[in-house]
Amino acid sequence: MSVYVKLKMDGQEEKKTSSQSGKNPKWDNETFIFPSIARKSQMEFSVYHKSLFSNEELIGNAIFIF
């Protein structure tokens, strides 16, 4: 399974692909810096699956409100 994560915060988007594929993918330690975090800011994490035979497929997501 080839998975990746999309991070969105207040209209800004970053994307990180997995460093290892499989049922238990592992990501390298990485830091994402968003310029400012205002009160009531939302950060969304979405995990997607991508294969040679299909478009991206949403596996799951979560939204955190600061």
C-alpha positions as CSV (number, residue, x, y, z in Angstrom):
1,M,0.0,0.0,0.0
2,S,1.4,3.4,-1.0
3,V,0.0,6.1,1.4
4,Y,0.7,9.7,2.0
5,V,-0.6,12.5,4.2
6,K,-1.9,15.9,3.3
7,L,-1.6,18.6,6.0
8,K,-3.8,21.7,5.6
9,M,-3.9,24.7,7.9
10,D,-5.9,27.9,7.3
11,G,-5.7,27.5,3.5
12,Q,-2.0,26.5,3.4
13,E,-1.2,22.9,2.2
14,E,1.8,20.7,2.7
15,K,2.1,17.0,1.5
16,K,4.3,14.3,2.9
17,T,4.7,10.9,1.2
18,S,5.4,7.7,3.2
19,S,9.0,6.6,3.6
20,Q,8.0,2.9,3.7
21,S,4.9,1.3,2.1
22,G,2.9,-1.6,3.5
23,K,0.2,-2.1,6.1
24,N,2.1,-0.1,8.7
25,P,3.8,2.7,6.8
26,K,6.4,4.8,8.6
27,W,7.3,8.4,8.0
28,D,10.6,10.1,8.6
29,N,10.6,12.7,11.3
30,E,9.8,16.0,9.6
31,T,8.9,19.4,10.8
32,F,6.3,21.5,9.0
33,I,6.2,25.2,9.9
34,F,3.1,27.3,9.3
35,P,3.8,31.0,9.6
36,S,1.0,31.8,12.2
37,I,-1.5,30.1,14.2
38,A,-4.5,32.2,15.1
39,R,-7.1,31.3,17.7
40,K,-9.7,28.9,16.2
41,S,-7.2,27.8,13.5
42,Q,-7.9,24.4,12.0
43,M,-5.3,21.8,11.0
44,E,-6.5,18.9,8.9
45,F,-4.6,15.7,8.4
46,S,-5.9,13.5,5.6
47,V,-4.4,10.1,4.7
48,Y,-4.6,8.9,1.1
49,H,-3.8,5.7,-0.7
50,K,-2.4,5.9,-4.3
51,S,-1.8,3.0,-6.7
52,L,-0.9,2.5,-10.3
53,F,-4.5,1.3,-11.0
54,S,-6.5,3.9,-9.2
55,N,-6.7,7.6,-8.3
56,E,-6.0,8.7,-4.8
57,E,-8.4,7.3,-2.2
58,L,-9.1,8.9,1.1
59,I,-8.4,6.4,4.0
60,G,-9.2,8.8,6.8
61,N,-8.8,12.3,8.2
62,A,-8.9,14.3,11.4
63,I,-9.3,18.0,12.2
64,F,-7.8,19.8,15.2
65,I,-9.0,23.2,16.3
66,F,-6.5,25.4,18.2
